[in-house]
């Protein structure tokens, strides 16, 4: 019996999340965490729209036109939506159709803004994502100035988005910048990351014009080239779509590619056929007793595979099961602030079963 199939008491995963440092590390080393995109349909309150002008080059404007025209929605999480109530649950493994694209064996959320919350729910600061194309931000108040005042933060799971930090560890502002990737070339990896940097530059100019100062923008950030698609690293050779004639590219990360090669070598003639490794990530934070936040990046991978049943006389062919998917954590590191106590945990390449 593995930790993915062992029965747990109610509140077990919440207890690891809010427990000691050792319990917290146990959670993030063993389980991929997949927060929802939003809670109750809330995606922040509009601040305005930012036209890409002085900071954007022609190339980046072309990307902007593809994603969102020439303006990007900007929004801020306000008031009674700073804190959501969550219950962490283990999503059961199964066919891809039932688990969803991230797969089974991961930590999913039951979530609400309702207060008082349902049983076994705990408060967390939560920053949503807007799939339509936006930069949504949240400023976490200093310790003791908000009610409730949890010591845990999540933003929506990321699969190409950029995350930025502003201000101090005691009073940080976090930005979740992203859009649906439908409609622009998958090889625009660096351009996409730079695009959101340009949006941030315009966002800060906009704040200046409103006499708003949330502190300095940190040099520490996260973009897709770090956790989902590293330039030059591909999970398979380019393929041409026989119908459209377009080149299909499948970028990945170095660690996900290593994991894919490792699994294929182990299961080449075994009971599993590895079809694809799909990387994604989770950004979360914890506040210490002194009131300072540390934010982390958990790099995850979803393994898409088939179980194989082999029998005589043809042991090599076998019969495939329905498509299966499970998620596994690959790496966990501190992303803000940088300095003493920097944490990087590289898990041993995990097993599927």
N, C-alpha and C positions, 0 to 999 in steps of 0.2 A: 504494500500500500504506500503510495507517495503522498506528499503534502497537497497534491492536486485532487486526490480522491478521499482523503481522510475527513471524517465528519467533524465539524467545528461547532462550538456553542455560539449562540447569538452574540454578536458584538465582538467576536474574536479578532477580526481584521481591523476594526476600529481601535481595539485595544493596542494592537501592534503600532498603528499609526500614531497614536497619542502617547505611547508608553516611553520607556527608557530609550536612550540612543541605540542600545543593543537590539531592542525589540523593533525599533524603526528600521534599522539596517536589515534585520531578518525579513521584514515585509518587502523591502525594495530589492533585495538580492534574490528572493525566491519567486516573486510574482510581478508580472507586467501590470501596470496600473493604467487604466483607460478611462479618464474622466469624460463626462458628456460634453457636447458642444455648447450646451446652454441648459438652463434650468427654467422650466415653465415658459419657454418662448422668449425670455428676456435676453436682449443683446446690448444692453447699455442704453443710456439716454443720449440723444444727438447733441453734439457740440456744434457741428457744422460739416462742411465739406471743404477739402483742401485741393485746390487746383495745382497740378504739378507745373511749375513755371521756372523760376530762376535756378533751382538746384538740379533740375532734371535735364539730362542730355537727350538728344533726338532718339537715340536707341532706347532709352528708358521710357520716353514718351510713347514709343511704339508698343512697348509692353503694357504701359498704362492703358492705352486705347483698347487693347485686347481684354484686359481684366475688368476695367470699370470705366471706360470712357476716359475723360480727362480730369476726373475728380474722384476722390476717395472719401468715403464716409468716415468721420471721426466721432467717437462716442466715449462716454465715461460712465462707469458703474457708480450709482449714487445711492445715498441714504439707506433705505431698508433693503436694498439689494446687494449691499456689500457682503453680507453673510448668508450663505446657504446651509442647509442641514442635510447631511449625507449619511447613508449607511453603506459601507463597503461590503460587497458580496462577491463570491467566486462564481464566475460564469462557467457552466459545465461545458466540457468538450463534446463535440459531436460533428455532424456534417456542416460544411461551410454555409449552407442555406439557413441553418438554424443558429449558428454562432455569430454570423455577421463577418465583415471583412477582417476584423482584427483577430478573430478566432476565439477558441475557448481557453480555459485554464487561467484567464486573466481576472484582475480585480475590476469589477464594474460598480456602478453607483446607483442606488436609489436616492433621489434628491428632491428637495422642495425648499421654498422660501417660507412656508407656513410656520408660524410660531404661536403656540408651542408645537414642536415637531412630533412626528410619529415616534413610537418606541424604537430604541436602538439607533437613533440618528444623533449625530454630533455636529456642532457648528464649525464651519471653515470659511475663510475668505475665498471667494470663487470669482474668477475672471472668465467670462464667456467668449466665444468666437462667433463672428458674423460671416457666414459662408458667402454672402453677396459681395464681399470685398470691403474691408474696413480695417481701421486701427482702433481697437477698443482698449481703454486703459482703466486701471484701478489704482487709487492711492490708499494705502493701508495706514490708518491713523496710528499715532504713537501709542505705545502700550498703556492701557488703563483709560483711554479716552473714548472707546466705543463700547456699546453694550448690545449684544454680547461681543466678547473680545477674544476670539480663538487664537491659538498659536500655530495653526496649520493653514496653508494656502495651496490652492490648485488653480491652474488654468486648464482649458479644454485640451484634450490630447492633440498632439501636433503631427501633421503628415505633410510638411512643406511650409508651414508658417514660420514667421520670425518673432522672437520674443526680445523685448528691450527693457532695460532697467534705468531708473532715474531717481535722484535723491540719495538718501542715506539708508543704511540698514535698519535704522529705527523708524523711518518714515518713508518707505519706498513707494515709487510709482512703477507699475508693471504694465507693459503694452503687449497686446496680442494682435499681430498684424498678419493678415492673410486673406486669401480669396480662393474660390474654386479654381483648380488648375485647368479646367476644361477650356480649350480654345487657344492655348499657346504651346509652342514647341517644348517638348520635354527636355531638350538639350539646353534650354536657357537657364541653366542652374545659377551661374554667377550673376547674370542679369536680374533674375528674380530677387536674389538676396539684396543686390544693390538698389533695386527698385524700392524696397521697403525702407532702406536706409534713407533714400531721398524723401519718402513720405514722412519719416521722422523729422528730417531737417525742416520740412515745410510745417509740420505740426508744432515744432518748437518756435518757429517764426510766428505762427499764428498765436501761440501763447503770449509771446512778447507783445504782440499788438493788442492783446487783451489785458496787459499788465498782470499776467499770471506767471509765477515763477515757482516751479516744483523742484528746483535744484538741478544739478548738473546731470547730463546724460552719461551713463556709465559706458566705458569702453567694452565692458563685458556684455555680450548678447548671444543669441542663438539664431542660426539660420539653417535652411534646409541642407546646405552643403556639409553640415557637421553631423547630421543624424539620419538623413534619408537618401541623399543623392550626391555623392562626392564626384566632382568632375574627373573623368578618366577611369572611374571604377564602374564596370558593368557586370550585371549578373549573367548575361549571355551575349553572344555576338548580335550585332544589328540584324534585323530581319525586315524584309520587304512585304508589306501587306499586298497580297495577290489581287485584291479587289481595287484598292485605291492607289496602289503603287508608291505609297509613302513609306519612309523608313521608320521602323519601330525600334526605339532604343529603350533599354532597360537599365537605368543607372541605379547604383546601390552604394553602400559604404564599404570600406575596407574590412571592417569587422563582420558585417553581415555576409560579405562575400566569403570570408574565411569560414564562417559558420556554415554557409551553404556547401562549400567544398568538403568540410569535415563530415557533415551529415550524409552527403552523397557517397563519400568513400565508405562510411560505416554501413550504409543500407543499400549499396549498389545491387546486391543479389539477395537481399534479405526480405523481410516482411513488409517493408515500406518503400515507396517510390517518392522521392522528394521532387516536387514540381517547381516550387518557387519559395524564396525567402523575401519577405516584404518588410523593410525597416520603418519604424515610426518612433515616437517619443512621448514622454510625459514630463512636464515641468511642475515642480511642487516646492513648497517652502516650509521651514520650521522656524519658530521664534524661540530664542533662549531666555533664560531667567533675567538677563540684563535688558531684554527688550529689543534685541537685534535679530533681524531675519537673515537666514541663509537660504538661498534658492539653489535647486539641484535639477539636473537633467538626467532622466532615466532613459537610456537608449534601449529600445525593444525590437523584437523581430517576430513576425508572424510566419510560421512554417505551414505551407500548403502542401499536402501530401495525399497519397492513397495507401491504404493497407492492401497487401497482396496475399492472396491465398494460392499456394502452389501445391500441385499434386502430380503424380505420375500419369502419363508418361513424359509430359513436357514441363519439367521443373523451372525452366527459364522464362516461360511465357506468363503463367499465373493469371488470376482474375483480380481486377481492381475493384475496390470498394467505392462508395461515393466519396467525393472530395472532402477531405478533413482539413481543419485548421486549428492550430494552437499557438499561443503567444508565449514568448520567453524573454526575460530581461538579459541584456548583454553587457551593459556598462552603466555606471552611475557616477556622476561627478558634480562637484560644486561649480556653479556658474556665476554667482554673485553673493557677496563681494569676493574679490580675489585677495590672496594674501595668506597669512599664517593660518594653519588649520585646513588648508585646501584638501579636499577629499576626492579621490578617484578610486572606484572599486570596479575591477574587471572580473566579472564572474567567469568561472570555468565554462567552456561552451556547454550549455545545458542539454540534457537528453530530452527526447520527445516523450518517451514513456518511462 
